[in-house]
Amino acid sequence: MTSQITANISEITFDVIIVGAGINGAGIARDAAMRGLQVLVLDKGDFGGGTTSWSTRLIHGGLRYLEHAELGLVRESLRERETLLRIAPHLVKPLPILLPLYEHAARGPLTIRAGMIAYDMLSLDKSLPRHRMLTRDEALVEAPGLNRNGLRGAAIYYDAQVDFAERLVVENMLSAMEHGATVVTYARVQKLTSELKGSFTDAGQVVEFIDVRTGAAFSVRGRVIVNAAGPWVDEVLTTSELASKRLIGGTKGSHIIVGSFSGAPSTALYVEAETDNRPFFIIPWDGKYLIGTTDIRFTGDLDRVEIDDDEIDYLLRETNRVIPPSRLTRDELLYTYAGVRPLPYTDNKSEERITRRHFIRESPDKEGLLSIVGGKLTTYRNLAEETVDLIGRKLERSLPRCSTLFDVLPGAGTDHFQSFTEQFKRDSRLSSQANERLLRVYGTRAREVLKLATNDRSLAENFDHETGAIAAEVVFSFQWEMAETLADCLLRRTMVGLNSSVGVGADENAAAIAREYLGWSDTRVLEEVAAYRSYVERFQPSSLKKDRL
């Protein structure tokens, strides 16, 4: 990380210091840098290493928010879904979703039909198809494994899926750095203080942080601080030594990952749980199935969130009920993951009724300290625009208009992505599997990975046969995408850590590549693999259980 810290970092007064490099922090950094602000981003871990990684990986309008009359949130989400389909076509893809209708369900056919019509009306400018209502027989053609008892029909509608939400963060951050932002990962904020000068615009907000990996201490100054730490927002505020009302009342969402199973649907299912009437998803994802999510109040350790046994039982039981041939047991689990939603604090609402809207809270006791509360993966770009507009007003500066609505992310750097894809495949000598994966993970940046593999044929060799990942990707992640650890490389750059074995096996291969091409010592190789496996234990992967037998 030290290489990320310039020698004069303590001598600069940044316009804005952003604490947190999840999707919201990355989006704010990109927008602010593109509008000419001098930006510093600090995160105690890696890009997208927190809540962003634990989502259901959907870019959606929030169909169920209609139940709570949050029409503005739905409209915003649907509009931002269209934006992401346009600016990140390599990462965000249309997803058909089947919603079965059953007798005695809490939401009847008329309610669902009304919701679908409203959903379509709120997205009249969308590029995706409108919903269709299906008869019982038509629903069974779409998903033959569905429970037939009480099945009345189904609705099919479209949202979008981002297989690798982590890459969305990486590309926003890469774009921010291309526009001059300074980004420091593994930087734990220790204290927020103020140095008041002649006027607010001259004031210095002082942020003290330590390099997590070396223990070195630093102080940096900024005119505005944006606390975008997600579930850790209140923790960051405690370092300001100010009395502050609690802002975050997070709820835990957990998922299970399984391979293909009997009766597995070819399209995503959005179904109502019998236990608590809460909707959940069964989604084809990355060659596997993602099932979730739960919604439970959480007050535990934010740095190690894991699924509970009751949540596993709940998701298995409800899946087996909806798809009787599945007969899923714990033995079929490949791994799990869980995270905490940074929702607004409230003590008088059920979990599902807590709003998913975002709020930008200004500290009443500290001028220039903004905290981001709530927010969705889908709406990060609009949240960023609102935040930077506010920063401009705080700085009394007339900023250029936001351009992130139209400016594509780095991996979509072409006006004709489909033409680029076809040309890339013609030029590449890699396998079709490798080509498809490079385009899917890196978009147009796949050219740079291919260049490494072309210049050194040994870098064209697979280091993970399941995904088809090649050695060049490991080198690329450290040299061009700011990976600092093996976990950064596998879980948030190459995405190999989300394969069926959570990267166990591939981790040793990747570390060997780093030894040969990045100069890692034998000691570092062993330490990185051990640290990686210790980290992924929280996923409860079957691969580690087998490894110990």
C-alpha positions as CSV (number, residue, x, y, z in Angstrom):
1,M,0.0,0.0,0.0
2,T,2.9,2.4,0.7
3,S,3.4,2.8,-3.1
4,Q,-0.1,4.3,-3.3
5,I,0.9,7.1,-0.8
6,T,2.8,9.9,-2.5
7,A,5.6,11.6,-0.6
8,N,3.7,14.9,-0.3
9,I,0.2,13.5,0.6
10,S,0.3,15.3,3.9
11,E,1.0,18.6,2.2
12,I,-2.1,18.6,0.0
13,T,-5.4,20.0,1.0
14,F,-7.9,17.8,-0.9
15,D,-11.3,19.2,-1.9
16,V,-12.9,16.0,-0.6
17,I,-11.7,13.0,1.4
18,I,-13.9,9.9,1.0
19,V,-13.8,7.3,3.7
20,G,-15.0,4.0,2.2
21,A,-14.3,2.4,-1.2
22,G,-17.5,0.4,-1.7
23,I,-19.8,1.1,-4.6
24,N,-21.0,4.4,-3.1
25,G,-17.5,5.7,-2.3
26,A,-16.2,4.6,-5.7
27,G,-19.1,6.3,-7.5
28,I,-18.6,9.5,-5.5
29,A,-14.9,9.5,-6.2
30,R,-15.4,9.0,-9.9
31,D,-18.0,11.8,-10.2
32,A,-16.0,14.2,-8.1
33,A,-12.7,13.6,-9.9
34,M,-14.5,14.0,-13.3
35,R,-15.8,17.4,-12.2
36,G,-12.3,18.6,-11.4
37,L,-12.2,18.1,-7.6
38,Q,-9.1,16.9,-5.9
39,V,-10.1,13.6,-4.4
40,L,-8.6,11.3,-1.8
41,V,-10.2,7.9,-1.0
42,L,-9.3,5.9,2.1
43,D,-10.5,2.4,2.9
44,K,-9.4,0.0,5.7
45,G,-9.5,-2.9,3.2
46,D,-9.8,-3.3,-0.5
47,F,-12.2,-1.8,-3.1
48,G,-15.6,-3.4,-2.8
49,G,-14.6,-5.7,0.1
50,G,-17.6,-5.0,2.2
51,T,-21.3,-4.8,1.6
52,T,-21.0,-4.5,-2.2
53,S,-19.6,-8.0,-2.4
54,W,-22.5,-9.5,-0.5
55,S,-25.4,-8.3,-2.6
56,T,-27.8,-10.5,-4.6
57,R,-26.0,-9.1,-7.6
58,L,-29.1,-7.6,-9.2
59,I,-29.5,-4.2,-10.8
60,H,-33.2,-3.9,-10.3
61,G,-36.0,-1.4,-9.9
62,G,-37.3,-2.8,-6.6
63,L,-40.6,-4.4,-7.5
64,R,-41.4,-5.1,-3.9
65,Y,-40.8,-1.4,-2.9
66,L,-44.2,-0.7,-4.6
67,E,-45.9,-2.4,-1.7
68,H,-44.6,0.4,0.5
69,A,-45.6,3.1,-1.9
70,E,-41.9,4.1,-2.6
71,L,-42.7,5.1,-6.1
72,G,-39.9,7.6,-6.3
73,L,-37.3,5.0,-5.3
74,V,-38.7,2.6,-7.9
75,R,-38.6,5.2,-10.6
76,E,-35.0,6.2,-9.7
77,S,-33.9,2.6,-9.6
78,L,-35.5,1.8,-13.0
79,R,-33.9,4.9,-14.6
80,E,-30.4,4.0,-13.1
81,R,-30.9,0.4,-14.3
82,E,-31.1,1.7,-17.9
83,T,-28.0,3.9,-17.2
84,L,-25.9,0.9,-16.1
85,L,-27.0,-1.2,-19.0
86,R,-25.6,1.6,-21.2
87,I,-22.4,2.5,-19.4
88,A,-21.3,-1.0,-18.3
89,P,-22.7,-3.5,-20.9
90,H,-19.9,-6.0,-20.2
91,L,-20.9,-6.2,-16.5
92,V,-24.6,-5.5,-16.5
93,K,-26.9,-7.8,-18.5
94,P,-30.7,-8.1,-18.9
95,L,-32.3,-10.9,-16.7
96,P,-35.7,-12.4,-17.2
97,I,-37.4,-13.2,-13.8
98,L,-40.3,-15.6,-13.3
99,L,-42.7,-14.8,-10.5
100,P,-45.0,-17.8,-9.8
101,L,-48.6,-17.2,-8.6
102,Y,-50.0,-19.5,-6.0
103,E,-53.3,-19.9,-4.2
104,H,-53.4,-18.6,-0.7
105,A,-50.2,-16.5,-1.2
106,A,-50.1,-13.2,0.5
107,R,-49.9,-11.4,-2.9
108,G,-52.7,-12.5,-5.2
109,P,-52.8,-12.3,-9.0
110,L,-54.6,-8.9,-9.0
111,T,-51.9,-7.5,-6.7
112,I,-49.1,-8.9,-8.8
113,R,-50.7,-7.8,-12.1
114,A,-51.2,-4.2,-10.7
115,G,-47.6,-4.2,-9.6
116,M,-46.3,-5.3,-13.0
117,I,-48.4,-2.6,-14.8
118,A,-47.0,0.0,-12.4
119,Y,-43.5,-1.3,-12.9
120,D,-43.8,-0.9,-16.6
121,M,-45.4,2.5,-16.4
122,L,-42.6,3.8,-14.1
123,S,-40.0,2.7,-16.8
124,L,-41.6,3.8,-20.1
125,D,-38.2,4.7,-21.4
126,K,-36.7,1.3,-20.7
127,S,-34.9,-0.9,-23.3
128,L,-36.1,-4.1,-21.7
129,P,-39.3,-6.0,-22.6
130,R,-42.6,-5.4,-20.8
131,H,-44.0,-8.0,-18.4
132,R,-46.1,-10.9,-19.6
133,M,-48.7,-12.9,-17.6
134,L,-48.5,-16.6,-18.1
135,T,-51.1,-19.4,-17.6
136,R,-50.3,-22.3,-15.3
137,D,-49.2,-24.5,-18.3
138,E,-47.0,-21.7,-19.7
139,A,-45.4,-21.2,-16.3
140,L,-44.5,-24.9,-16.2
141,V,-42.9,-24.7,-19.6
142,E,-40.7,-21.9,-18.3
143,A,-39.8,-23.7,-15.1
144,P,-40.9,-27.4,-15.2
145,G,-39.6,-28.1,-11.7
146,L,-42.0,-25.6,-10.0
147,N,-44.3,-27.0,-7.3
148,R,-47.6,-27.6,-9.1
149,N,-49.8,-27.6,-6.0
150,G,-51.9,-24.5,-6.0
151,L,-50.0,-23.0,-9.0
152,R,-52.3,-20.5,-10.8
153,G,-49.9,-19.0,-13.3
154,A,-46.9,-16.6,-13.3
155,A,-45.7,-13.3,-14.4
156,I,-42.4,-12.8,-16.2
157,Y,-40.6,-9.5,-16.2
158,Y,-37.1,-8.2,-16.8
159,D,-34.5,-6.6,-14.5
160,A,-30.7,-6.9,-14.8
161,Q,-27.9,-8.8,-13.3
162,V,-24.3,-7.8,-12.4
163,D,-22.5,-11.1,-11.9
164,F,-19.5,-9.4,-10.5
165,A,-20.5,-6.3,-8.5
166,E,-16.9,-6.1,-7.3
167,R,-15.8,-5.3,-10.9
168,L,-18.3,-2.4,-11.0
169,V,-16.5,-0.9,-8.0
170,V,-13.0,-1.5,-9.5
171,E,-14.0,0.2,-12.8
172,N,-15.5,3.2,-11.0
173,M,-12.3,3.5,-9.0
174,L,-10.0,3.1,-12.0
175,S,-12.0,5.8,-13.8
176,A,-11.6,8.1,-10.7
177,M,-7.8,7.6,-10.7
178,E,-7.7,8.3,-14.4
179,H,-9.2,11.6,-13.6
180,G,-6.7,12.4,-10.9
181,A,-8.1,10.9,-7.7
182,T,-5.7,9.5,-5.1
183,V,-6.7,6.1,-3.7
184,V,-5.2,4.4,-0.7
185,T,-6.4,1.0,0.4
186,Y,-5.6,-0.8,3.7
187,A,-5.8,2.6,5.4
188,R,-7.7,2.6,8.6
189,V,-9.1,5.9,9.8
190,Q,-8.1,6.7,13.3
191,K,-9.4,10.2,13.9
192,L,-11.3,13.1,12.4
193,T,-10.5,16.6,13.6
194,S,-10.8,20.2,12.3
195,E,-8.4,23.0,11.6
196,L,-10.5,26.1,11.2
197,K,-9.0,29.0,9.2
198,G,-10.4,32.2,7.7
199,S,-13.6,30.7,6.2
200,F,-15.2,27.3,5.7
201,T,-13.7,27.0,2.1
202,D,-10.3,27.4,3.6
203,A,-10.9,25.1,6.6
204,G,-9.0,21.9,6.9
205,Q,-10.7,18.7,8.0
206,V,-7.8,16.5,9.3
207,V,-8.0,12.8,8.8
208,E,-5.5,10.6,10.6
209,F,-5.0,7.1,9.3
210,I,-2.6,4.2,9.6
211,D,-1.3,1.9,6.9
212,V,-2.8,-1.4,8.0
213,R,0.0,-3.4,6.5
214,T,3.0,-1.5,7.8
215,G,1.6,0.4,10.8
216,A,2.9,3.7,9.5
217,A,0.8,6.7,10.5
218,F,-0.4,9.6,8.2
219,S,-2.4,12.8,8.5
220,V,-4.2,14.3,5.5
221,R,-6.3,17.4,5.1
222,G,-9.5,18.0,3.1
223,R,-12.2,20.6,2.9
224,V,-15.1,18.1,2.9
225,I,-15.1,14.6,4.3
226,V,-17.6,12.1,3.0
227,N,-18.2,9.2,5.3
228,A,-19.2,6.4,2.8
229,A,-18.2,3.5,5.1
230,G,-21.5,1.6,4.7
231,P,-22.3,-0.4,7.8
232,W,-19.2,1.1,9.5
233,V,-20.5,4.7,9.2
234,D,-21.2,5.1,12.9
235,E,-17.8,3.5,13.7
236,V,-16.1,6.2,11.6
237,L,-18.1,8.9,13.3
238,T,-16.9,7.8,16.7
239,T,-13.4,8.9,15.6
240,S,-14.6,12.5,15.3
241,E,-15.1,12.8,19.0
242,L,-18.5,14.3,18.4
243,A,-21.8,13.4,20.0
244,S,-23.7,11.7,17.2
245,K,-27.1,10.1,16.9
246,R,-26.9,6.5,15.6
247,L,-27.4,6.6,11.8
248,I,-27.1,2.9,10.8
249,G,-29.5,0.1,11.7
250,G,-28.3,-2.6,9.4
251,T,-29.9,-5.9,8.6
252,K,-28.1,-9.0,7.5
253,G,-28.8,-10.6,4.2
254,S,-27.4,-14.1,3.6
255,H,-27.1,-16.3,0.5
256,I,-26.3,-19.9,-0.3
257,I,-24.5,-21.0,-3.5
258,V,-25.2,-24.5,-5.0
259,G,-24.4,-26.2,-8.3
260,S,-27.1,-27.3,-10.8
261,F,-29.8,-29.4,-9.2
262,S,-32.8,-31.5,-10.2
263,G,-35.6,-29.1,-11.3
264,A,-33.2,-26.1,-11.4
265,P,-34.8,-23.3,-13.5
266,S,-33.2,-21.9,-16.5
267,T,-34.4,-18.4,-15.6
268,A,-34.4,-16.6,-12.3
269,L,-37.3,-17.1,-9.9
270,Y,-38.7,-14.5,-7.5
271,V,-40.9,-16.4,-5.0
272,E,-42.7,-15.8,-1.8
273,A,-41.5,-17.7,1.2
274,E,-44.2,-19.7,3.0
275,T,-42.4,-19.1,6.4
276,D,-42.7,-15.3,6.5
277,N,-44.2,-14.3,3.2
278,R,-40.9,-12.5,2.3
279,P,-39.9,-12.7,-1.4
280,F,-36.6,-14.4,-2.2
281,F,-34.6,-15.3,-5.4
282,I,-33.3,-18.4,-7.0
283,I,-31.0,-17.2,-9.7
284,P,-28.7,-18.8,-12.3
285,W,-25.4,-17.1,-11.6
286,D,-21.9,-17.7,-12.9
287,G,-22.5,-21.4,-13.8
288,K,-24.1,-22.0,-10.3
289,Y,-27.3,-21.0,-8.5
290,L,-27.5,-18.1,-6.0
291,I,-30.4,-18.4,-3.5
292,G,-31.3,-15.6,-1.1
293,T,-31.7,-13.4,0.7
294,T,-32.7,-13.1,4.3
295,D,-33.4,-9.9,6.2
296,I,-32.4,-10.0,9.9
297,R,-31.5,-7.3,12.4
298,F,-27.7,-7.4,13.0
299,T,-25.7,-6.1,15.9
300,G,-22.6,-8.4,15.7
301,D,-19.1,-8.0,14.4
302,L,-19.3,-6.2,11.1
303,D,-15.8,-7.4,10.0
304,R,-16.9,-11.1,10.1
305,V,-20.5,-11.6,9.0
306,E,-21.5,-15.2,8.4
307,I,-24.7,-17.0,7.6
308,D,-26.5,-18.7,10.6
309,D,-27.7,-22.3,10.7
310,D,-31.3,-21.0,10.8
311,E,-30.8,-19.0,7.6
312,I,-29.4,-22.0,5.8
313,D,-32.3,-24.1,6.9
314,Y,-34.8,-21.4,5.8
315,L,-33.3,-21.0,2.3
316,L,-33.0,-24.8,1.8
317,R,-36.5,-25.5,3.1
318,E,-38.1,-22.7,1.0
319,T,-36.2,-23.8,-2.2
320,N,-37.2,-27.4,-1.8
321,R,-40.9,-26.3,-1.3
322,V,-40.9,-24.2,-4.5
323,I,-38.9,-26.8,-6.5
324,P,-39.8,-30.2,-5.0
325,P,-37.4,-32.3,-7.2
326,S,-34.5,-30.3,-5.8
327,R,-34.2,-32.1,-2.5
328,L,-31.3,-29.8,-1.5
329,T,-29.4,-30.6,1.7
330,R,-26.4,-29.0,3.3
331,D,-24.3,-31.5,1.4
332,E,-25.1,-29.6,-1.8
333,L,-23.9,-26.2,-0.5
334,L,-20.8,-25.0,-2.3
335,Y,-20.5,-22.0,-0.1
336,T,-22.4,-19.2,1.5
337,Y,-22.0,-15.4,2.0
338,A,-23.6,-12.8,4.1
339,G,-23.4,-9.0,4.6
340,V,-25.0,-6.1,6.4
341,R,-27.2,-3.6,4.6
342,P,-26.3,0.0,5.8
343,L,-30.0,0.9,6.3
344,P,-31.2,3.9,8.3
345,Y,-31.5,3.3,12.0
346,T,-35.0,2.8,13.3
347,D,-36.4,0.9,16.3
348,N,-40.0,0.7,15.4
349,K,-40.2,-1.0,12.0
350,S,-40.1,-4.6,10.7
351,E,-37.0,-5.3,8.7
352,E,-38.8,-5.3,5.4
353,R,-40.4,-2.0,6.0
354,I,-37.1,-0.1,6.5
355,T,-36.7,2.2,3.5
356,R,-34.0,1.3,0.9
357,R,-33.7,5.0,0.0
358,H,-30.4,6.8,0.6
359,F,-29.8,9.9,2.7
360,I,-26.9,12.3,2.9
361,R,-26.6,13.3,6.5
362,E,-24.7,16.5,7.4
363,S,-23.1,16.5,10.9
364,P,-24.8,19.2,13.0
365,D,-21.6,19.6,15.0
366,K,-19.0,19.5,12.3
367,E,-19.1,21.6,9.2
368,G,-18.1,19.7,6.1
369,L,-18.7,16.2,7.4
370,L,-21.2,14.3,5.3
371,S,-22.4,10.7,6.0
372,I,-24.0,8.4,3.4
373,V,-26.8,6.3,4.9
374,G,-28.5,3.5,3.0
375,G,-28.4,3.3,-0.8
376,K,-28.6,0.4,-3.3
377,L,-26.1,-1.0,-5.7
378,T,-28.5,0.0,-8.5
379,T,-28.7,3.6,-7.5
380,Y,-25.1,4.3,-6.6
381,R,-24.5,6.6,-9.6
382,N,-27.4,8.9,-8.8
383,L,-26.4,9.0,-5.1
384,A,-22.9,10.0,-6.2
385,E,-24.3,12.8,-8.4
386,E,-26.4,14.2,-5.5
387,T,-23.4,14.0,-3.1
388,V,-21.0,15.8,-5.5
389,D,-23.6,18.5,-6.2
390,L,-23.8,19.1,-2.4
391,I,-20.0,19.1,-2.1
392,G,-19.9,21.9,-4.8
393,R,-22.4,23.9,-2.8
394,K,-20.4,23.4,0.4
395,L,-17.3,24.6,-1.4
396,E,-19.1,27.5,-2.9
397,R,-17.8,26.4,-6.2
398,S,-19.6,26.2,-9.6
399,L,-18.9,22.6,-10.7
400,P,-19.4,21.3,-14.2
401,R,-22.5,19.2,-14.7
402,C,-22.3,15.5,-13.9
403,S,-21.4,13.4,-16.9
404,T,-21.5,9.9,-15.4
405,L,-25.0,9.4,-16.8
406,F,-23.4,9.1,-20.3
407,D,-19.7,8.5,-19.8
408,V,-19.1,4.7,-20.0
409,L,-16.9,2.9,-17.5
410,P,-13.3,1.9,-18.6
411,G,-14.3,-1.6,-19.6
412,A,-16.9,-0.3,-22.0
413,G,-14.5,2.1,-23.8
414,T,-16.1,1.8,-27.2
415,D,-19.2,3.0,-29.0
416,H,-19.7,-0.5,-30.5
417,F,-19.1,-3.0,-27.8
418,Q,-20.5,-5.9,-29.9
419,S,-18.1,-5.1,-32.7
420,F,-15.2,-4.9,-30.3
421,T,-16.2,-8.4,-28.9
422,E,-16.2,-9.9,-32.4
423,Q,-12.8,-8.4,-33.3
424,F,-11.3,-9.4,-30.0
425,K,-12.2,-13.0,-30.6
426,R,-10.8,-12.9,-34.2
427,D,-7.5,-11.5,-33.0
428,S,-7.0,-13.7,-29.9
429,R,-5.3,-17.1,-30.0
430,L,-6.7,-18.0,-26.6
431,S,-9.4,-20.7,-26.1
432,S,-13.0,-19.6,-26.6
433,Q,-13.6,-20.1,-22.9
434,A,-10.7,-17.7,-22.1
435,N,-11.9,-15.2,-24.6
436,E,-15.5,-15.2,-23.3
437,R,-14.4,-14.8,-19.7
438,L,-11.9,-12.0,-20.4
439,L,-14.6,-10.0,-22.2
440,R,-17.1,-10.7,-19.4
441,V,-14.8,-9.7,-16.6
442,Y,-12.7,-6.9,-18.2
443,G,-14.7,-5.7,-21.2
444,T,-12.5,-3.7,-23.6
445,R,-9.7,-3.8,-21.0
446,A,-9.3,-7.5,-22.0
447,R,-7.0,-6.1,-24.8
448,E,-4.4,-5.3,-22.1
449,V,-4.6,-8.7,-20.5
450,L,-4.3,-10.3,-24.0
451,K,-1.3,-8.2,-24.7
452,L,0.5,-9.6,-21.6
453,A,-0.4,-13.2,-22.7
454,T,0.7,-12.5,-26.3
455,N,4.1,-11.2,-25.2
456,D,4.7,-14.1,-22.9
457,R,3.0,-17.4,-23.9
458,S,3.4,-18.8,-20.4
459,L,1.0,-16.1,-19.2
460,A,-1.6,-17.5,-21.6
461,E,-1.8,-20.7,-19.5
462,N,-4.8,-21.5,-17.3
463,F,-4.4,-21.2,-13.6
464,D,-8.0,-22.2,-12.9
465,H,-9.7,-24.7,-15.2
466,E,-13.2,-24.1,-14.0
467,T,-13.3,-20.5,-15.0
468,G,-10.6,-20.6,-17.7
469,A,-8.7,-17.7,-16.0
470,I,-5.2,-17.2,-17.4
471,A,-1.9,-16.3,-15.6
472,A,-1.8,-12.9,-17.2
473,E,-4.8,-11.9,-15.1
474,V,-2.9,-12.3,-11.9
475,V,-0.1,-10.0,-13.1
476,F,-2.6,-7.5,-14.5
477,S,-4.5,-7.3,-11.2
478,F,-1.4,-6.3,-9.3
479,Q,0.3,-4.1,-11.9
480,W,-2.8,-2.3,-13.3
481,E,-5.7,-2.8,-10.9
482,M,-4.1,-2.0,-7.5
483,A,-4.5,-5.5,-6.0
484,E,-2.4,-5.7,-2.9
485,T,-3.2,-9.2,-1.6
486,L,-4.0,-12.6,-3.0
487,A,-7.6,-12.1,-1.8
488,D,-7.8,-8.8,-3.7
489,C,-6.7,-10.6,-6.8
490,L,-9.0,-13.6,-6.6
491,L,-12.1,-12.2,-5.0
492,R,-12.3,-8.7,-6.5
493,R,-10.2,-8.6,-9.7
494,T,-10.0,-11.9,-11.5
495,M,-13.2,-13.2,-9.7
496,V,-11.8,-16.7,-9.6
497,G,-12.5,-16.7,-5.8
498,L,-16.2,-17.0,-6.6
499,N,-15.8,-20.3,-8.5
500,S,-17.3,-23.5,-7.0
501,S,-14.4,-24.0,-4.6
502,V,-14.0,-20.3,-3.7
503,G,-10.6,-20.3,-5.4
504,V,-9.1,-23.0,-3.2
505,G,-6.5,-24.7,-5.4
506,A,-6.4,-21.8,-7.8
507,D,-5.0,-19.7,-4.9
508,E,-1.8,-21.7,-4.8
509,N,-1.5,-21.4,-8.6
510,A,-2.0,-17.7,-8.5
511,A,0.6,-17.3,-5.7
512,A,3.1,-19.3,-7.8
513,I,2.5,-16.9,-10.7
514,A,3.1,-13.9,-8.4
515,R,6.3,-15.5,-7.2
516,E,7.6,-15.9,-10.8
517,Y,6.4,-12.6,-12.2
518,L,6.0,-10.2,-9.3
519,G,8.9,-11.3,-7.2
520,W,7.1,-12.8,-4.2
521,S,9.3,-14.7,-1.8
522,D,8.5,-18.3,-0.8
523,T,7.6,-16.9,2.6
524,R,5.1,-14.4,1.1
525,V,3.6,-17.1,-1.1
526,L,2.9,-19.3,2.0
527,E,1.6,-16.3,4.0
528,E,-0.7,-15.1,1.2
529,V,-2.3,-18.5,0.7
530,A,-2.8,-19.0,4.4
531,A,-4.3,-15.6,4.8
532,Y,-6.6,-16.2,1.8
533,R,-7.9,-19.5,3.2
534,S,-8.4,-17.9,6.6
535,Y,-10.5,-15.2,5.0
536,V,-12.7,-17.5,2.9
537,E,-13.5,-19.7,5.9
538,R,-16.4,-17.3,6.6
539,F,-18.1,-18.5,3.4
540,Q,-18.2,-22.0,5.0
541,P,-17.0,-23.5,1.6
542,S,-17.3,-27.3,1.0
543,S,-13.8,-27.1,-0.7
544,L,-12.1,-26.3,2.6
545,K,-14.0,-29.0,4.5
546,K,-12.9,-31.6,1.9
547,D,-9.4,-30.2,2.0
548,R,-9.2,-31.0,5.7
549,L,-10.5,-34.5,5.4
